[in-house]
Amino acid sequence: MESLQTFFEQQHSSDIHAIGRYIQQHVDEQWQLIFEANKAEMLRRFPEIGDTVYGIYGTRMFKHIHDQFSEVGLRATPRLPGSFPISREWGEDEMDRQRWMWSKITRKDGTNVGTIVTVFFHEHEQIRIPRPFQIIALEETSKGAVVEALSRRSLDFKNAQEAKIEIAQYMAQVAGH
C-alpha cells in the first residue's frame, strides 16, 4: 500500500475524508491477514481476558496508520481505533455485534482535522470478526458534536449506552445480588 503522503498527493486532498478513505483501504486490504496472524494468541488469551483480546487486534490493525500519521504530522487522540469507555456497542445477538469508537485527528500544530470513527464488527461467543472495520470520517471533533452526528446516522448508536455507563450498571447489578 502506498504511503499516506502519496495517497494525499493522488487524492489532491489531505482532509478528513481523504484520511478516512486511506484508512478504509488499509483495513479492507489487511483485516483478514492481521486477524489470522494474531488469532492463535487471541484464542489462547480469550479464556483469561475475554473480549479484551479484540484490543490486541485493533492495536495491530492500526499500527501502520499511526506510523503513516507520524510521517505526515498527524495525530489520533485517543489512538485508533478509539476509546473503549466512551464507545457504544449493540447487535441483534452475541454472534453479530458492532462497537463504534472514535479518535480526533489533529495536525502537528494542534489544528483539528476531524474525527475518524471505527465500526468494529465482532462476536462474543468465540473469537470471530465477520467483516472488516467500517471507517466513518466526520468533520466534527468535540465529543458532543461527534455523538450528535453519529446519533443522526444510526438510531442504534443513539439508543446504545457508553461502555463505561453500561459497565457501571452491570457492576451495580452484580453487587446487588
PyRosetta script that sets phi, psi and omega in degrees:
from pyrosetta import init, pose_from_sequence

init()
pose = pose_from_sequence("MESLQTFFEQQHSSDIHAIGRYIQQHVDEQWQLIFEANKAEMLRRFPEIGDTVYGIYGTRMFKHIHDQFSEVGLRATPRLPGSFPISREWGEDEMDRQRWMWSKITRKDGTNVGTIVTVFFHEHEQIRIPRPFQIIALEETSKGAVVEALSRRSLDFKNAQEAKIEIAQYMAQVAGH")
pose.set_psi(1, 140.1)
pose.set_omega(1, -179.3)
pose.set_phi(2, -67.5)
pose.set_psi(2, 164.6)
pose.set_omega(2, 178.3)
pose.set_phi(3, -69.6)
pose.set_psi(3, 161.4)
pose.set_omega(3, 177.0)
pose.set_phi(4, -63.6)
pose.set_psi(4, -38.3)
pose.set_omega(4, 178.4)
pose.set_phi(5, -60.7)
pose.set_psi(5, -45.8)
pose.set_omega(5, 177.6)
pose.set_phi(6, -62.5)
pose.set_psi(6, -41.5)
pose.set_omega(6, 178.2)
pose.set_phi(7, -59.8)
pose.set_psi(7, -45.1)
pose.set_omega(7, 177.8)
pose.set_phi(8, -58.7)
pose.set_psi(8, -43.4)
pose.set_omega(8, -179.7)
pose.set_phi(9, -63.3)
pose.set_psi(9, -42.4)
pose.set_omega(9, 178.8)
pose.set_phi(10, -66.6)
pose.set_psi(10, -35.5)
pose.set_omega(10, -178.5)
pose.set_phi(11, -83.0)
pose.set_psi(11, -14.1)
pose.set_omega(11, -173.9)
pose.set_phi(12, 57.3)
pose.set_psi(12, 34.8)
pose.set_omega(12, -178.9)
pose.set_phi(13, -162.8)
pose.set_psi(13, 148.6)
pose.set_omega(13, 172.8)
pose.set_phi(14, -130.2)
pose.set_psi(14, 27.0)
pose.set_omega(14, -179.5)
pose.set_phi(15, -78.2)
pose.set_psi(15, 178.1)
pose.set_omega(15, -176.2)
pose.set_phi(16, -61.4)
pose.set_psi(16, -31.5)
pose.set_omega(16, -179.3)
pose.set_phi(17, -71.1)
pose.set_psi(17, -37.5)
pose.set_omega(17, 175.1)
pose.set_phi(18, -66.2)
pose.set_psi(18, -41.7)
pose.set_omega(18, 177.7)
pose.set_phi(19, -59.9)
pose.set_psi(19, -44.4)
pose.set_omega(19, 178.6)
pose.set_phi(20, -60.7)
pose.set_psi(20, -41.5)
pose.set_omega(20, 178.6)
pose.set_phi(21, -64.6)
pose.set_psi(21, -40.2)
pose.set_omega(21, 179.2)
pose.set_phi(22, -63.3)
pose.set_psi(22, -46.2)
pose.set_omega(22, -179.6)
pose.set_phi(23, -64.2)
pose.set_psi(23, -42.3)
pose.set_omega(23, 179.1)
pose.set_phi(24, -61.6)
pose.set_psi(24, -40.7)
pose.set_omega(24, 178.0)
pose.set_phi(25, -61.2)
pose.set_psi(25, -44.6)
pose.set_omega(25, 178.3)
pose.set_phi(26, -60.0)
pose.set_psi(26, -48.3)
pose.set_omega(26, -178.9)
pose.set_phi(27, -60.7)
pose.set_psi(27, -47.5)
pose.set_omega(27, -178.2)
pose.set_phi(28, -59.2)
pose.set_psi(28, -37.3)
pose.set_omega(28, -179.0)
pose.set_phi(29, -78.6)
pose.set_psi(29, -30.1)
pose.set_omega(29, -168.7)
pose.set_phi(30, -112.1)
pose.set_psi(30, -13.4)
pose.set_omega(30, -168.3)
pose.set_phi(31, -57.5)
pose.set_psi(31, -45.0)
pose.set_omega(31, -178.6)
pose.set_phi(32, -72.8)
pose.set_psi(32, -39.3)
pose.set_omega(32, 179.8)
pose.set_phi(33, -62.0)
pose.set_psi(33, -45.0)
pose.set_omega(33, -179.5)
pose.set_phi(34, -68.3)
pose.set_psi(34, -38.6)
pose.set_omega(34, 177.6)
pose.set_phi(35, -61.5)
pose.set_psi(35, -49.6)
pose.set_omega(35, -178.9)
pose.set_phi(36, -62.6)
pose.set_psi(36, -37.5)
pose.set_omega(36, -179.6)
pose.set_phi(37, -67.5)
pose.set_psi(37, -24.5)
pose.set_omega(37, -176.7)
pose.set_phi(38, -112.8)
pose.set_psi(38, -0.5)
pose.set_omega(38, -174.2)
pose.set_phi(39, -60.8)
pose.set_psi(39, -44.5)
pose.set_omega(39, -177.8)
pose.set_phi(40, -60.1)
pose.set_psi(40, -44.9)
pose.set_omega(40, 178.1)
pose.set_phi(41, -64.2)
pose.set_psi(41, -41.2)
pose.set_omega(41, 179.7)
pose.set_phi(42, -64.2)
pose.set_psi(42, -42.9)
pose.set_omega(42, 178.3)
pose.set_phi(43, -63.7)
pose.set_psi(43, -40.9)
pose.set_omega(43, 179.8)
pose.set_phi(44, -64.2)
pose.set_psi(44, -39.5)
pose.set_omega(44, -175.1)
pose.set_phi(45, -89.5)
pose.set_psi(45, -14.8)
pose.set_omega(45, -177.3)
pose.set_phi(46, -54.4)
pose.set_psi(46, -44.7)
pose.set_omega(46, -179.3)
pose.set_phi(47, -61.0)
pose.set_psi(47, -29.5)
pose.set_omega(47, -177.6)
pose.set_phi(48, -90.4)
pose.set_psi(48, -33.7)
pose.set_omega(48, -174.8)
pose.set_phi(49, -121.9)
pose.set_psi(49, 0.3)
pose.set_omega(49, 175.8)
pose.set_phi(50, 60.4)
pose.set_psi(50, -141.1)
pose.set_omega(50, -175.3)
pose.set_phi(51, -61.9)
pose.set_psi(51, -13.8)
pose.set_omega(51, 178.4)
pose.set_phi(52, -58.9)
pose.set_psi(52, -21.6)
pose.set_omega(52, 179.1)
pose.set_phi(53, -61.0)
pose.set_psi(53, -24.5)
pose.set_omega(53, 177.7)
pose.set_phi(54, -64.4)
pose.set_psi(54, -21.5)
pose.set_omega(54, 175.2)
pose.set_phi(55, -64.3)
pose.set_psi(55, -34.2)
pose.set_omega(55, 176.1)
pose.set_phi(56, -59.3)
pose.set_psi(56, -48.1)
pose.set_omega(56, -179.8)
pose.set_phi(57, -61.4)
pose.set_psi(57, -48.2)
pose.set_omega(57, -178.3)
pose.set_phi(58, -60.9)
pose.set_psi(58, -43.4)
pose.set_omega(58, 179.6)
pose.set_phi(59, -60.4)
pose.set_psi(59, -44.8)
pose.set_omega(59, -178.1)
pose.set_phi(60, -74.0)
pose.set_psi(60, -32.2)
pose.set_omega(60, 178.3)
pose.set_phi(61, -62.0)
pose.set_psi(61, -39.8)
pose.set_omega(61, -172.6)
pose.set_phi(62, -99.5)
pose.set_psi(62, 5.9)
pose.set_omega(62, 178.3)
pose.set_phi(63, -58.5)
pose.set_psi(63, -46.6)
pose.set_omega(63, 179.1)
pose.set_phi(64, -58.3)
pose.set_psi(64, -40.8)
pose.set_omega(64, -178.4)
pose.set_phi(65, -64.7)
pose.set_psi(65, -45.0)
pose.set_omega(65, 179.0)
pose.set_phi(66, -63.0)
pose.set_psi(66, -38.1)
pose.set_omega(66, 176.4)
pose.set_phi(67, -61.3)
pose.set_psi(67, -44.3)
pose.set_omega(67, 179.1)
pose.set_phi(68, -66.2)
pose.set_psi(68, -39.7)
pose.set_omega(68, 176.8)
pose.set_phi(69, -57.4)
pose.set_psi(69, -44.8)
pose.set_omega(69, -179.5)
pose.set_phi(70, -58.8)
pose.set_psi(70, -39.7)
pose.set_omega(70, -177.6)
pose.set_phi(71, -67.8)
pose.set_psi(71, -26.8)
pose.set_omega(71, -178.1)
pose.set_phi(72, -110.1)
pose.set_psi(72, 10.2)
pose.set_omega(72, 175.4)
pose.set_phi(73, 77.5)
pose.set_psi(73, 31.9)
pose.set_omega(73, 176.6)
pose.set_phi(74, -111.0)
pose.set_psi(74, 159.0)
pose.set_omega(74, 178.2)
pose.set_phi(75, -143.3)
pose.set_psi(75, 139.1)
pose.set_omega(75, 175.8)
pose.set_phi(76, -107.1)
pose.set_psi(76, 126.2)
pose.set_omega(76, 178.9)
pose.set_phi(77, -129.0)
pose.set_psi(77, 118.5)
pose.set_omega(77, -10.4)
pose.set_phi(78, -67.3)
pose.set_psi(78, 173.5)
pose.set_omega(78, 179.2)
pose.set_phi(79, -56.7)
pose.set_psi(79, 144.2)
pose.set_omega(79, 174.9)
pose.set_phi(80, -61.3)
pose.set_psi(80, 141.8)
pose.set_omega(80, 15.1)
pose.set_phi(81, -86.0)
pose.set_psi(81, -3.8)
pose.set_omega(81, 177.7)
pose.set_phi(82, 134.4)
pose.set_psi(82, -174.8)
pose.set_omega(82, -174.9)
pose.set_phi(83, -94.7)
pose.set_psi(83, 121.2)
pose.set_omega(83, 179.7)
pose.set_phi(84, -61.2)
pose.set_psi(84, -46.9)
pose.set_omega(84, -174.7)
pose.set_phi(85, -57.5)
pose.set_psi(85, -31.5)
pose.set_omega(85, 180.0)
pose.set_phi(86, -99.5)
pose.set_psi(86, 2.1)
pose.set_omega(86, 179.4)
pose.set_phi(87, -72.9)
pose.set_psi(87, 166.1)
pose.set_omega(87, 177.5)
pose.set_phi(88, -131.0)
pose.set_psi(88, 143.2)
pose.set_omega(88, -177.2)
pose.set_phi(89, -134.4)
pose.set_psi(89, 147.8)
pose.set_omega(89, 174.2)
pose.set_phi(90, -162.2)
pose.set_psi(90, 173.7)
pose.set_omega(90, 176.8)
pose.set_phi(91, 170.2)
pose.set_psi(91, 162.6)
pose.set_omega(91, -178.9)
pose.set_phi(92, -66.8)
pose.set_psi(92, -35.0)
pose.set_omega(92, 179.9)
pose.set_phi(93, -154.8)
pose.set_psi(93, -178.1)
pose.set_omega(93, -176.9)
pose.set_phi(94, -71.9)
pose.set_psi(94, -11.5)
pose.set_omega(94, -177.5)
pose.set_phi(95, -94.0)
pose.set_psi(95, -7.6)
pose.set_omega(95, -179.7)
pose.set_phi(96, -146.1)
pose.set_psi(96, 85.0)
pose.set_omega(96, -177.7)
pose.set_phi(97, -109.5)
pose.set_psi(97, 157.7)
pose.set_omega(97, 170.4)
pose.set_phi(98, -138.1)
pose.set_psi(98, 137.4)
pose.set_omega(98, 178.0)
pose.set_phi(99, -120.1)
pose.set_psi(99, 129.8)
pose.set_omega(99, 178.8)
pose.set_phi(100, -105.5)
pose.set_psi(100, 121.4)
pose.set_omega(100, 178.9)
pose.set_phi(101, -127.6)
pose.set_psi(101, 163.2)
pose.set_omega(101, 179.2)
pose.set_phi(102, -151.3)
pose.set_psi(102, 160.0)
pose.set_omega(102, 179.5)
pose.set_phi(103, -138.3)
pose.set_psi(103, 135.5)
pose.set_omega(103, 175.1)
pose.set_phi(104, -80.5)
pose.set_psi(104, 135.4)
pose.set_omega(104, 179.7)
pose.set_phi(105, -106.3)
pose.set_psi(105, 127.3)
pose.set_omega(105, 178.9)
pose.set_phi(106, -128.1)
pose.set_psi(106, 158.9)
pose.set_omega(106, 174.5)
pose.set_phi(107, -87.0)
pose.set_psi(107, 167.2)
pose.set_omega(107, -179.3)
pose.set_phi(108, -54.0)
pose.set_psi(108, -33.7)
pose.set_omega(108, -178.9)
pose.set_phi(109, -81.6)
pose.set_psi(109, 1.5)
pose.set_omega(109, 177.3)
pose.set_phi(110, 94.0)
pose.set_psi(110, -5.2)
pose.set_omega(110, 179.4)
pose.set_phi(111, -72.1)
pose.set_psi(111, 141.6)
pose.set_omega(111, -180.0)
pose.set_phi(112, -75.6)
pose.set_psi(112, 138.4)
pose.set_omega(112, 175.6)
pose.set_phi(113, -103.5)
pose.set_psi(113, -40.0)
pose.set_omega(113, -178.3)
pose.set_phi(114, 156.5)
pose.set_psi(114, -159.5)
pose.set_omega(114, -178.5)
pose.set_phi(115, -130.5)
pose.set_psi(115, 138.3)
pose.set_omega(115, 172.8)
pose.set_phi(116, -106.5)
pose.set_psi(116, 122.3)
pose.set_omega(116, 177.2)
pose.set_phi(117, -101.9)
pose.set_psi(117, 132.6)
pose.set_omega(117, 176.2)
pose.set_phi(118, -111.9)
pose.set_psi(118, 124.5)
pose.set_omega(118, 176.1)
pose.set_phi(119, -101.9)
pose.set_psi(119, 112.9)
pose.set_omega(119, -174.6)
pose.set_phi(120, -105.8)
pose.set_psi(120, 116.8)
pose.set_omega(120, 179.1)
pose.set_phi(121, -94.4)
pose.set_psi(121, 133.3)
pose.set_omega(121, -176.3)
pose.set_phi(122, -160.8)
pose.set_psi(122, 176.5)
pose.set_omega(122, 179.2)
pose.set_phi(123, -123.4)
pose.set_psi(123, 150.4)
pose.set_omega(123, 177.5)
pose.set_phi(124, -98.1)
pose.set_psi(124, -25.1)
pose.set_omega(124, -176.2)
pose.set_phi(125, -72.0)
pose.set_psi(125, -33.3)
pose.set_omega(125, 180.0)
pose.set_phi(126, -150.9)
pose.set_psi(126, 171.6)
pose.set_omega(126, 177.7)
pose.set_phi(127, -79.5)
pose.set_psi(127, 104.8)
pose.set_omega(127, -179.8)
pose.set_phi(128, -154.0)
pose.set_psi(128, 135.8)
pose.set_omega(128, 176.1)
pose.set_phi(129, -120.2)
pose.set_psi(129, 104.2)
pose.set_omega(129, -172.4)
pose.set_phi(130, -71.9)
pose.set_psi(130, -23.0)
pose.set_omega(130, 179.9)
pose.set_phi(131, -160.4)
pose.set_psi(131, 162.9)
pose.set_omega(131, -174.8)
pose.set_phi(132, -69.5)
pose.set_psi(132, 161.3)
pose.set_omega(132, 170.8)
pose.set_phi(133, -50.0)
pose.set_psi(133, 143.9)
pose.set_omega(133, 168.4)
pose.set_phi(134, -103.8)
pose.set_psi(134, 132.8)
pose.set_omega(134, -178.6)
pose.set_phi(135, -105.7)
pose.set_psi(135, 131.8)
pose.set_omega(135, 177.3)
pose.set_phi(136, -120.8)
pose.set_psi(136, 127.6)
pose.set_omega(136, 177.5)
pose.set_phi(137, -102.2)
pose.set_psi(137, 126.9)
pose.set_omega(137, 179.0)
pose.set_phi(138, -122.2)
pose.set_psi(138, 146.1)
pose.set_omega(138, 174.7)
pose.set_phi(139, -80.4)
pose.set_psi(139, -22.5)
pose.set_omega(139, 179.3)
pose.set_phi(140, -67.1)
pose.set_psi(140, 149.9)
pose.set_omega(140, -179.7)
pose.set_phi(141, -130.7)
pose.set_psi(141, -23.9)
pose.set_omega(141, 178.9)
pose.set_phi(142, -78.6)
pose.set_psi(142, 151.9)
pose.set_omega(142, -178.6)
pose.set_phi(143, -55.6)
pose.set_psi(143, -46.8)
pose.set_omega(143, -178.8)
pose.set_phi(144, -60.2)
pose.set_psi(144, -44.1)
pose.set_omega(144, -179.9)
pose.set_phi(145, -68.4)
pose.set_psi(145, -36.5)
pose.set_omega(145, 177.8)
pose.set_phi(146, -65.7)
pose.set_psi(146, -47.1)
pose.set_omega(146, 179.3)
pose.set_phi(147, -60.4)
pose.set_psi(147, -41.9)
pose.set_omega(147, 178.7)
pose.set_phi(148, -63.1)
pose.set_psi(148, -45.4)
pose.set_omega(148, 179.9)
pose.set_phi(149, -63.0)
pose.set_psi(149, -42.7)
pose.set_omega(149, -179.8)
pose.set_phi(150, -71.4)
pose.set_psi(150, -33.0)
pose.set_omega(150, 177.3)
pose.set_phi(151, -66.2)
pose.set_psi(151, -34.1)
pose.set_omega(151, 175.5)
pose.set_phi(152, -69.7)
pose.set_psi(152, -32.9)
pose.set_omega(152, -177.2)
pose.set_phi(153, -76.5)
pose.set_psi(153, -33.9)
pose.set_omega(153, -173.9)
pose.set_phi(154, -143.6)
pose.set_psi(154, 120.6)
pose.set_omega(154, 175.0)
pose.set_phi(155, -65.6)
pose.set_psi(155, -35.0)
pose.set_omega(155, 176.7)
pose.set_phi(156, -60.5)
pose.set_psi(156, -44.6)
pose.set_omega(156, 177.2)
pose.set_phi(157, -60.7)
pose.set_psi(157, -47.8)
pose.set_omega(157, -178.3)
pose.set_phi(158, -56.4)
pose.set_psi(158, -39.9)
pose.set_omega(158, -176.3)
pose.set_phi(159, -85.4)
pose.set_psi(159, -13.0)
pose.set_omega(159, -179.9)
pose.set_phi(160, -80.4)
pose.set_psi(160, 153.0)
pose.set_omega(160, 177.4)
pose.set_phi(161, -94.3)
pose.set_psi(161, 154.7)
pose.set_omega(161, 171.9)
pose.set_phi(162, -61.0)
pose.set_psi(162, 147.6)
pose.set_omega(162, -179.0)
pose.set_phi(163, -56.4)
pose.set_psi(163, -42.0)
pose.set_omega(163, -177.1)
pose.set_phi(164, -64.6)
pose.set_psi(164, -32.6)
pose.set_omega(164, 177.2)
pose.set_phi(165, -73.4)
pose.set_psi(165, -44.5)
pose.set_omega(165, 178.6)
pose.set_phi(166, -60.1)
pose.set_psi(166, -42.6)
pose.set_omega(166, 180.0)
pose.set_phi(167, -67.6)
pose.set_psi(167, -42.1)
pose.set_omega(167, 179.3)
pose.set_phi(168, -61.9)
pose.set_psi(168, -40.9)
pose.set_omega(168, 177.9)
pose.set_phi(169, -65.8)
pose.set_psi(169, -40.7)
pose.set_omega(169, 178.4)
pose.set_phi(170, -62.9)
pose.set_psi(170, -44.8)
pose.set_omega(170, -179.1)
pose.set_phi(171, -64.4)
pose.set_psi(171, -38.5)
pose.set_omega(171, 177.2)
pose.set_phi(172, -64.6)
pose.set_psi(172, -39.1)
pose.set_omega(172, 178.8)
pose.set_phi(173, -66.0)
pose.set_psi(173, -44.2)
pose.set_omega(173, 179.3)
pose.set_phi(174, -63.6)
pose.set_psi(174, -42.0)
pose.set_omega(174, -179.7)
pose.set_phi(175, -66.4)
pose.set_psi(175, -29.2)
pose.set_omega(175, -179.2)
pose.set_phi(176, -77.9)
pose.set_psi(176, -12.8)
pose.set_omega(176, -178.3)
pose.set_phi(177, -99.5)
pose.dump_pdb("model.pdb")
